[in-house]
Amino acid sequence: MTASLPDSFPPGSSLNGSPLDRPPAGCPAHATGPDGLQRLYGPAASEDPAGLYERLRRDHGPVVPVLLEGDVPAWLVIGYNEVLEVARSPRRFSRDGRNWAAWQEGHVGNGSPIAPVLLWGPDCTHQDGAVHERLRSAVNESLDRFDRRGLRRHVQRYAHGLIDRFAADGRAEVLSQYAQQLPMLALTTVLGLPDEEGPRLVEASRQLLIGTEKAVTADAYIQDALRALVARKHEDPGHDLASWLVGHPADLSDEEVVHHLRLVLVAGNETTTNLIVNTLRVVLTHPKFRGSLHGGRMTLPAAVEQVLWDEPPIAVCPGGFATLDVELGGRPIAKGDVLLLGLAAANADPAVRPTPGAPMNGNRSHLAFTSGPHECPGQDIGRAITQTAIEVLLARLPDLGLTVEPEGLSWTASTWSRHLDALPVRFGPRPPEREADADAGAGAAAGGTAGGPGACPDGGGGAAGEGGRVRRRVPDQGTAAPRARRGLRALLRRH
């Protein structure tokens, strides 16, 4: 027997039926659709997500009927335990989009803004069972080959180069000039892409996850770039993820390799960008947060975990498609219905966190990276990039401060995440570090050969090499962290 849908859905429509009608043009906020169903995109979803989740929990409980872009109906799971139940039950909630009734019936096609995220693809996030295990093992084993210290050195080098571009200006917009650029530069190294691909891929991945009309075109661009990369790695393999996936014993097809590289590139860049800028914003705007850091009650890694609890970089992610009629959180879920995991809302569930915003003291049981067989495999790489990015920025610019009041910041939201539009800051102007190092250490001894800003550090000091070129010294992890802590303390004293 087919389970009935909640009364809140209009007659004749269903979660596995056709998309619902759009709101009338005169609707001021367009926050809700027919019969008051909440849209997960647009201004209302970005202004006060915590308040929105609290209201949805109060009105609907742990499982909520909502609308996606295009007013496609879905279930949003916002209870902590219910999210775990869906994430850890792949037999009842398949990740294969071909089980989605709306797709089977032709109501959602390849041109939909939500298609690149929800429809089936040949990567592990859209697979179940033995196929998922084969693909996931290839990704896990390849990512595990990366030297975390070596990755941090790359991130430090890129971070210094980006800061050098605006250090003398005394002000910057650190979202577009730093937080959006740094993860993609690091990930191009991880994947084996040339550095110059970074800026174009940043914009393409942003369009894909915002869910605009450009999402499908952006996805095609990303896949074309990655197919060219895979072809090159067959001929010239290197020390990178693309080469390791191509040569992995799991024998991935080229299309499978492309889609896994796309997964790491897009999801990794978006989550890490949001985590960097959200952590910086909290440090710059929240006195209690700053006080905990300044007083030594919280380390930077613990601060990052706190942000993962309070503002996970991905607010909502695919949860799966019901393979049979089931009940979840008191709601009847029909076979073929799509479920989304409300990670931000579940992290604030009073069942596990009675006081909103309560300090979690480094607790990692949040759902920012989901759980179960589809838990994010690259979360430690994301943490490493984030912590290094913040350490370097605060060490270089210890007097960092906002140029606007916190209330003046704005966000844009899609179904999947809430994006800060800009984070404008000011600081005391200073020369780029490579110029300062040239003045201070042109005659110092150094190991290695000279190189430009793109040269990979080898652990040696900065000094003049052949031809008089100066290699900027990139501090190793042992010197960067104490320097960053001094910068952080100086920043906190100002507030």
C-alpha positions in Angstrom: 0.0 0.0 0.0 1.4 3.4 -0.9 1.9 5.7 2.1 -0.2 8.9 1.9 1.5 12.3 1.7 1.0 15.0 4.3 -2.0 17.2 4.1 0.3 20.2 3.4 0.8 19.1 -0.2 -1.9 20.4 -2.6 -4.3 17.9 -4.1 -3.0 16.2 -7.2 0.7 16.9 -6.4 3.2 14.7 -4.7 6.9 14.4 -4.0 7.2 11.9 -6.8 4.9 13.9 -9.1 5.4 17.0 -11.2 6.9 20.2 -9.8 4.5 22.5 -8.1 3.4 25.8 -9.6 5.6 28.9 -8.8 4.3 31.6 -6.5 2.3 34.6 -7.9 4.4 37.4 -9.2 3.1 39.7 -6.5 4.5 37.6 -3.7 7.1 39.9 -1.9 9.5 37.3 -0.6 8.7 34.2 -2.6 9.7 32.3 0.5 7.0 29.7 0.2 5.3 27.9 -2.6 1.8 26.5 -2.9 0.1 25.7 0.4 2.9 27.3 2.3 5.7 24.8 1.4 9.1 26.3 2.3 11.5 27.0 -0.5 15.1 26.1 0.3 16.5 28.8 -1.9 16.2 32.6 -2.3 16.4 35.5 0.2 14.3 33.9 2.9 16.6 30.9 3.1 19.7 33.1 3.3 18.7 35.8 5.8 18.2 33.7 8.9 18.7 30.0 8.4 18.9 29.2 12.1 15.5 30.8 12.6 14.1 29.1 9.6 15.2 25.6 10.8 13.8 26.4 14.3 10.4 27.3 12.8 10.4 24.2 10.5 11.2 22.0 13.4 8.4 23.5 15.5 5.8 23.3 12.7 6.8 19.9 11.1 9.1 17.9 13.4 12.3 16.2 12.2 11.2 15.6 8.6 9.8 18.5 6.6 8.1 18.8 3.2 10.0 21.5 1.1 10.6 22.8 -2.4 13.9 22.8 -4.4 14.8 25.0 -7.3 12.1 24.7 -9.9 9.7 24.1 -7.0 10.4 20.4 -7.1 9.1 18.7 -3.9 11.4 16.9 -1.5 11.7 15.9 2.1 14.2 17.8 4.3 15.5 15.7 7.3 16.5 18.1 10.1 16.5 15.7 13.1 20.0 14.6 14.2 19.0 11.0 14.8 16.9 10.9 11.6 19.8 12.2 9.5 21.9 9.4 10.9 19.2 6.8 10.1 19.0 7.9 6.5 22.8 8.2 6.1 23.4 4.8 7.6 20.6 2.9 5.8 21.6 2.7 2.1 19.3 -0.3 1.4 16.2 1.8 2.3 17.6 5.1 1.0 19.5 4.6 -2.2 21.9 7.2 -3.5 21.2 6.2 -7.1 19.2 9.0 -8.7 17.6 6.5 -11.2 15.4 5.5 -8.2 13.9 9.1 -8.1 10.2 8.9 -9.2 10.2 12.5 -10.5 13.1 11.6 -12.9 11.5 8.3 -13.9 8.3 10.1 -14.8 10.1 12.9 -16.7 9.3 15.7 -14.3 13.0 16.4 -13.7 15.4 16.4 -16.6 19.1 16.9 -17.3 18.5 20.6 -17.8 17.2 21.2 -14.3 19.4 23.4 -11.9 19.4 20.5 -9.4 20.2 17.8 -11.9 24.1 18.0 -11.6 23.8 17.2 -7.8 20.9 14.8 -7.6 20.8 12.8 -10.9 22.8 9.6 -11.3 26.5 9.8 -12.2 29.3 7.3 -12.3 30.9 8.3 -9.0 30.7 6.8 -5.5 28.2 9.3 -4.1 25.6 8.1 -6.6 26.2 4.4 -6.1 25.2 1.7 -3.6 26.6 -1.7 -2.5 29.5 -3.4 -4.2 29.9 -0.7 -6.9 30.1 2.0 -4.2 32.6 0.0 -2.2 34.9 -0.5 -5.3 34.8 3.2 -6.2 35.0 4.5 -2.6 38.1 2.3 -1.8 39.9 3.8 -4.9 39.2 7.3 -3.7 40.1 6.7 0.0 43.3 4.9 -0.8 44.4 7.6 -3.3 43.6 10.4 -1.0 45.5 8.6 1.8 48.7 8.8 -0.3 49.0 12.5 0.2 51.5 13.8 2.6 49.6 16.2 4.8 52.7 18.2 5.7 53.6 18.5 2.1 50.1 19.7 1.3 50.3 22.3 4.1 53.6 23.6 2.5 51.8 24.0 -0.8 48.9 25.8 0.9 51.4 28.2 2.7 53.1 29.0 -0.6 49.8 29.8 -2.3 48.5 31.7 0.7 51.6 34.0 0.8 51.3 34.6 -2.9 47.7 35.6 -2.7 48.3 37.9 0.3 51.2 39.5 -1.5 48.8 40.8 -4.1 46.9 43.0 -1.6 49.2 43.4 1.4 50.3 46.9 0.3 46.7 48.1 -0.3 45.7 48.2 3.4 42.3 46.6 2.5 41.0 43.6 0.8 37.9 41.5 0.1 39.1 38.3 1.5 36.3 36.1 0.1 37.1 36.7 -3.6 40.8 37.6 -3.2 41.7 34.8 -0.8 39.1 32.3 0.5 37.7 31.5 -2.9 41.1 31.2 -4.6 43.2 29.3 -2.1 41.3 26.0 -1.9 41.1 25.8 -5.7 44.8 26.4 -6.1 45.5 23.7 -3.5 43.1 21.3 -5.2 44.6 21.9 -8.6 47.8 20.6 -7.1 46.0 17.6 -5.5 44.3 16.7 -8.7 47.3 17.4 -11.0 45.9 20.4 -12.9 48.0 23.3 -14.0 47.7 26.4 -11.7 46.2 28.6 -14.5 43.1 26.4 -14.5 42.2 27.5 -11.0 40.3 30.8 -11.5 38.1 29.4 -14.3 37.3 26.4 -12.2 36.5 28.5 -9.2 33.7 30.3 -11.1 32.4 27.2 -12.8 32.1 25.3 -9.5 30.4 28.3 -7.9 27.8 28.4 -10.7 27.3 24.7 -10.4 26.5 24.7 -6.6 24.5 28.0 -6.6 22.1 26.2 -8.9 21.7 29.0 -11.5 20.7 28.6 -15.1 24.4 28.4 -15.8 24.8 25.2 -13.6 24.6 22.7 -16.5 27.0 24.7 -18.7 29.4 25.1 -15.8 29.3 21.4 -15.1 30.1 20.6 -18.8 33.1 22.9 -18.6 34.4 21.2 -15.5 34.0 17.8 -17.0 35.7 18.8 -20.3 38.7 20.1 -18.4 39.0 17.0 -16.3 38.7 14.7 -19.3 41.6 16.4 -20.9 43.5 16.0 -17.6 42.8 12.2 -17.5 44.0 11.8 -21.1 47.3 13.6 -20.2 47.8 11.4 -17.1 47.6 8.3 -19.1 50.6 9.5 -21.1 52.4 11.3 -18.3 51.4 10.2 -14.8 52.6 12.2 -11.7 52.3 12.4 -8.0 48.6 13.4 -7.9 45.1 12.2 -7.5 44.3 11.9 -11.2 47.3 9.7 -11.8 46.6 7.5 -8.8 43.0 7.0 -9.8 43.9 6.1 -13.4 46.4 3.5 -12.1 44.4 2.2 -9.2 43.9 -1.7 -9.1 40.1 -1.1 -8.9 40.4 -0.4 -12.7 38.2 2.7 -12.9 37.0 3.7 -16.4 38.1 7.1 -17.6 34.5 8.4 -17.1 34.6 7.1 -13.5 37.9 8.9 -12.9 36.6 12.2 -14.4 33.5 12.1 -12.1 35.5 11.4 -9.0 37.9 14.2 -9.8 34.8 16.5 -10.3 33.5 15.4 -7.0 36.7 16.2 -5.1 37.1 19.5 -7.0 33.6 20.9 -6.7 32.7 19.7 -3.2 36.2 20.3 -1.8 36.4 23.8 -3.1 33.0 24.9 -2.0 33.2 23.4 1.5 36.7 24.7 2.2 36.0 28.2 0.9 32.9 28.4 3.1 34.7 27.0 6.1 37.6 29.5 5.7 35.5 32.6 5.3 32.9 31.5 8.0 35.7 31.0 10.5 37.3 34.3 9.7 33.9 36.1 10.0 33.2 34.5 13.4 36.7 35.5 14.7 36.2 39.1 13.5 32.6 39.6 14.7 31.9 37.4 17.8 33.3 38.7 21.1 32.7 35.5 23.0 34.4 33.5 20.3 37.3 35.8 20.2 37.5 35.7 24.0 37.7 32.0 24.1 40.6 32.0 21.6 42.4 34.9 23.3 42.0 33.3 26.8 43.5 30.0 25.6 40.3 28.1 26.2 40.0 27.3 22.5 42.7 26.4 19.9 42.3 27.2 16.2 41.5 23.5 15.4 38.8 23.6 18.1 37.5 26.9 16.7 37.2 25.3 13.2 35.2 22.4 14.8 32.9 24.9 16.5 32.2 26.6 13.2 31.5 23.1 11.7 28.9 22.7 14.4 27.4 26.2 14.1 27.7 26.9 10.3 28.7 23.8 8.4 30.0 24.7 4.9 27.3 22.6 3.2 23.9 23.2 4.9 22.0 20.5 2.9 23.2 17.5 1.0 21.5 14.6 -0.9 20.3 11.9 1.4 18.9 9.4 -1.0 15.8 8.1 -2.7 13.4 5.8 -0.8 13.5 2.2 -2.2 10.2 1.3 -0.5 7.4 2.9 1.4 8.8 3.8 4.8 8.1 5.9 7.8 10.7 8.4 9.1 10.2 10.8 11.9 6.5 10.2 11.9 6.2 11.0 8.2 5.1 8.5 5.5 7.8 8.5 2.8 6.7 7.0 -0.5 8.9 4.8 -2.7 10.8 7.1 -5.1 10.7 10.2 -2.9 13.9 12.2 -2.6 15.3 13.0 0.9 17.8 15.7 1.7 20.0 15.8 4.8 19.7 19.1 6.7 23.2 19.1 8.2 23.1 22.6 9.7 19.6 22.0 11.2 20.6 18.6 12.6 23.6 20.1 14.3 21.3 22.4 16.1 18.7 19.7 17.1 17.7 20.2 20.8 17.8 16.4 21.2 21.6 16.6 21.0 22.3 20.2 21.7 19.8 21.8 24.1 21.4 25.2 24.0 21.9 26.7 20.5 25.5 27.9 19.9 26.8 26.1 23.0 30.6 25.5 23.0 31.4 22.0 21.8 35.1 22.1 22.9 36.5 20.3 19.8 33.7 17.6 19.7 33.7 16.1 16.2 30.3 14.4 16.4 28.8 17.1 14.2 27.3 16.1 10.8 29.1 18.7 8.7 30.6 15.9 6.7 27.6 13.6 7.0 28.0 10.0 8.2 27.7 6.4 7.1 29.2 4.9 3.9 29.0 8.3 2.1 30.8 10.4 4.8 33.1 12.9 3.1 36.5 11.2 2.4 38.4 14.4 2.1 37.5 16.1 5.3 41.0 16.0 6.8 42.4 17.7 3.7 39.7 20.4 4.0 40.6 20.9 7.7 44.3 21.1 6.8 43.7 23.7 4.1 41.4 25.8 6.3 43.7 25.9 9.4 46.7 26.7 7.3 44.9 29.4 5.4 43.8 31.1 8.6 47.2 30.7 10.3 49.0 32.4 7.4 46.5 35.2 7.0 46.5 36.1 10.7 50.3 35.9 10.9 50.8 38.2 7.9 48.0 40.7 8.9 47.5 40.6 12.7 45.6 43.9 12.7 42.9 42.6 10.4 39.4 44.1 11.0 36.1 44.4 9.1 35.4 47.6 7.2 31.6 47.2 7.7 29.4 46.4 10.6 28.5 42.7 11.0 24.9 43.6 10.1 26.1 44.9 6.8 27.2 41.5 5.6 25.0 39.7 3.1 24.5 36.1 1.9 23.1 34.3 -1.1 21.6 30.9 -0.6 20.9 27.9 -2.8 19.3 24.6 -1.8 22.7 23.3 -0.8 24.6 26.1 1.0 24.6 29.7 2.2 27.3 31.8 0.6 28.7 35.0 2.2 28.7 37.6 -0.6 31.8 39.4 0.6 34.1 39.9 3.6 35.7 43.3 3.3 38.6 43.9 5.7 41.3 46.6 6.5 44.8 46.3 8.0 48.0 48.3 8.1 49.6 48.3 4.6 52.8 46.4 4.4 55.1 45.4 1.5 54.7 41.9 -0.1 56.7 39.4 1.9 59.0 38.5 -1.0 60.1 42.1 -1.3 60.7 42.3 2.5 62.7 39.1 2.4 64.7 40.4 -0.6 65.7 43.5 1.4 66.4 41.6 4.6 68.1 38.5 3.3 69.5 39.0 -0.1 72.9 37.9 1.1 71.9 35.0 3.3 72.8 31.5 2.5 70.0 29.2 1.3 69.4 25.7 0.0 67.7 25.0 -3.3 67.6 27.0 -6.5 65.9 30.3 -7.2 62.3 30.4 -8.3 59.5 32.7 -8.8 56.2 32.9 -6.9 55.1 29.6 -8.4 58.2 27.7 -7.2 57.6 24.8 -4.8 59.4 25.3 -1.5 61.9 22.8 -0.5 62.3 23.8 3.2 65.3 26.1 2.5 65.5 29.8 3.5 64.7 32.6 1.2 67.8 34.0 -0.6 69.1 35.2 -3.9 69.8 32.4 -6.4 71.2 32.4 -9.9 70.4 35.4 -11.9 69.8 37.5 -8.8 66.2 36.3 -8.4 65.0 36.0 -4.8 63.1 33.1 -3.5 60.6 34.1 -0.9 60.9 32.0 2.2 57.8 30.0 3.1 57.8 29.1 6.8 57.4 25.5 7.6 54.7 24.2 9.9 56.9 24.5 12.9 57.3 28.3 12.5 54.0 29.2 10.9 51.8 28.0 13.7 53.5 30.0 16.5 53.6 33.1 14.3 49.9 32.7 13.5 49.1 32.4 17.2 51.0 35.7 17.8 49.0 37.2 15.0 45.8 35.9 16.4 46.5 37.2 19.9 47.3 40.6 18.4 44.1 40.6 16.5 42.0 39.6 19.5 43.6 42.4 21.7 42.1 45.0 19.4 38.5 43.9 20.1 
